[in-house]
Amino acid sequence: MAGTQDALLRELWAQVRALRAEVSDLRVEISEMEATVADLVERADEPDRAQLPWPVSLLLLPAALTLALIRQVDELARALTTECDPGRKELPEAVRETP
């Protein structure tokens, strides 16, 4: 029984490490998207700006909404990273309580 639990814990930690790698990749993508959206918003706020072409101008509102969602995902990713710190010797509380 203990061997099965150890194997399960090793598998869970392997999955956590994989998730951390994915979170790291997502953070890079989020940063790039935030920079792009911020650039678009900055250009949109300039009074003497050049008008964006019609199809591109339709993207400003969705881009702002996407930025808000990306920030929420980033906050969630940071919380997950904090909860699953590899320096901890024990499983996070949420994992220990899972049946």
C-alpha positions as CSV (number, residue, x, y, z in Angstrom):
1,M,0.0,0.0,0.0
2,A,2.8,2.4,0.9
3,G,4.6,1.7,-2.4
4,T,1.4,2.5,-4.3
5,Q,1.1,5.8,-2.4
6,D,4.7,6.7,-3.1
7,A,4.3,5.9,-6.8
8,L,1.2,8.1,-6.9
9,L,3.0,10.9,-5.1
10,R,5.9,10.7,-7.6
11,E,3.4,10.8,-10.4
12,L,1.6,13.8,-9.0
13,W,4.9,15.7,-8.5
14,A,5.9,14.9,-12.0
15,Q,2.6,16.4,-13.2
16,V,3.1,19.4,-11.0
17,R,6.6,20.0,-12.6
18,A,5.0,19.7,-16.1
19,L,2.4,22.2,-15.1
20,R,5.0,24.6,-13.8
21,A,6.8,24.4,-17.1
22,E,3.5,25.2,-18.9
23,V,2.8,28.1,-16.5
24,S,6.3,29.4,-17.3
25,D,5.6,29.2,-21.0
26,L,2.2,30.9,-20.5
27,R,3.8,33.7,-18.6
28,V,6.2,34.5,-21.5
29,E,3.2,34.5,-23.9
30,I,1.2,36.6,-21.5
31,S,4.0,39.2,-21.3
32,E,4.3,39.4,-25.0
33,M,0.5,39.8,-25.4
34,E,0.4,42.5,-22.7
35,A,3.2,44.4,-24.4
36,T,1.3,44.2,-27.7
37,V,-2.0,45.2,-26.2
38,A,-0.4,48.0,-24.2
39,D,1.2,49.3,-27.4
40,L,-2.2,49.2,-29.2
41,V,-3.9,51.0,-26.3
42,E,-1.2,53.6,-26.1
43,R,-1.6,54.3,-29.8
44,A,-5.4,54.4,-29.5
45,D,-5.1,57.1,-26.7
46,E,-2.9,59.4,-28.8
47,P,-5.0,62.3,-30.1
48,D,-2.8,62.9,-33.2
49,R,-2.5,59.2,-34.0
50,A,-2.8,57.8,-37.4
51,Q,-6.1,56.0,-37.9
52,L,-5.9,52.2,-37.8
53,P,-7.3,50.5,-40.8
54,W,-10.9,49.3,-40.5
55,P,-10.4,45.6,-39.8
56,V,-7.6,46.3,-37.3
57,S,-9.5,49.0,-35.4
58,L,-12.2,46.4,-34.6
59,L,-9.6,44.5,-32.5
60,L,-9.1,47.3,-29.9
61,L,-12.0,46.3,-27.6
62,P,-11.4,42.6,-27.8
63,A,-7.7,43.2,-27.2
64,A,-8.5,45.1,-24.0
65,L,-10.8,42.4,-22.8
66,T,-8.2,39.8,-23.7
67,L,-5.6,41.7,-21.7
68,A,-7.9,41.7,-18.6
69,L,-8.4,37.9,-19.0
70,I,-4.7,37.4,-19.4
71,R,-4.0,39.3,-16.2
72,Q,-6.5,37.0,-14.4
73,V,-4.8,33.9,-15.8
74,D,-1.4,35.3,-14.7
75,E,-2.7,35.8,-11.2
76,L,-4.0,32.3,-11.1
77,A,-0.7,31.0,-12.5
78,R,1.2,32.9,-9.8
79,A,-1.0,31.4,-7.1
80,L,-0.5,27.9,-8.5
81,T,3.3,28.4,-8.6
82,T,3.3,29.6,-5.0
83,E,1.2,26.7,-3.9
84,C,3.3,24.1,-5.7
85,D,6.7,25.3,-4.7
86,P,9.3,22.5,-5.4
87,G,11.2,23.4,-2.3
88,R,8.5,22.1,-0.1
89,K,9.0,18.6,1.3
90,E,5.3,17.9,1.6
91,L,2.3,18.1,-0.8
92,P,0.2,21.3,-0.8
93,E,-2.8,21.3,1.4
94,A,-5.2,21.1,-1.5
95,V,-3.5,17.9,-2.8
96,R,-3.3,16.2,0.6
97,E,-7.0,16.6,1.0
98,T,-7.9,15.1,-2.3
99,P,-9.2,11.6,-2.0
